């Protein structure tokens, strides 16, 4: 997936502000943050959207969520609260078609979003 921005970040071909790294996932700061803390957690393997996940990916999705929770603690936002968002397809706001979990926090987050 040489044309995929997040695949380029996952392989190190494209620079990013990495906050955590694992064999199967990578977390980095969003370049257009929507909150004081805005970190993206991605699988290193290309998966375009939530709709493309298979039963074999259940562990991977769990790892992404657990990583986000650990990062929220490390960033000092876990106690006050944070939001995890997985946008799926353009109508929901997905602009990079590589599965990514948004970790947002550091300020009060209103509801409903967007």
N, C-alpha and C positions, 0 to 999 in steps of 0.2 A: 504494500500500500504506500508506495513512494510519494503519492500525491496527498497523503493524509498528514495534516499538520501535527496531530497528536502522536502519530506513529513516528514522525521525525523527532519529536521531543522524547518519546520513549526510548529511541535508539541512541539519543545523544547527538544526532545530526543537527538539531535545532536547540539553541540555548533556552533555558527556562530557569526560573528561580525555584529550585527543587527544595522541598521541605522534608520529604520522606521518600524512601525507595525500598523496594522489595523485589524478589525474583519475578513476581507476577503483576505488580502494580507500581505506579509512580504517582506522587503527589507534588503539585507545584502551584505557585501563586498565579492567579488569573491576571492577565495584563490589562483588563478592563474591570477592576473590582467594583462590585455593587454593594459592598459592606467593608468595614475596616479589615475584617478577615474574610478573604474570598480565595479559597483553595480548591483546585480541581484534583480529584482522585480518579485515575484512569487505569484500565487494564493495559498491560504492555502489549498484549495480543489485540489485534484489530477486531473490534465488534462495533458495527455501525450504530445500532440503536438497541434499546431494551427489547424491541420486537425480534431482534436477531439472536437473543440469548437462547440457549438450549438447556435441557436438564443437566448437562455436564457443567454448566456455568454457575450452578447454585452456590458452590463453595466460593467461587471467585467473587460473586456479588456480596456474599457475606464478608469476605476479606476486605472489600472496598469500604463497606459500612463500618467494620471494626477499625480499619485504618483511620477513617474520618473521625471516629470517636476518640482515638488515641491522639490524633493531631489536635482536636479541639481542646483536649486536656493540656497538651504541650503549649498551645497558643494562649491558654488562660481564659478560654471562653466557655468551657464545659459547664461550669456552675451557673452562670447567668443564662445560658441557653444558646442554641445554634440551630440552624436549619440545614437539612440535607435535601437536595433537589436533583432529580434525574429527569431532564426534559427529553421527550421522545418525538422526533420529527419537527419539521419547520413550524407547523401550527402551534406547537407548544414552546417554541423559542429555541429549538436546537439549531445551532449554526455550524458546529463542527460535527460531522457525522462519524464520530468515534465516541463510543459510550464514555460518559464522564459524569461523576458525582460532584455537584457543587457543595462545598462546605462554606456556609455563610454565618457570620456572627460579628460580635464586637459592637453592636448597636441594637436597639429594639427593632424587631422585624414585624411589620404590620401584616394583617390578614384581612381579606384575601390578598395573596400576592398578585402582582401584575394584573 
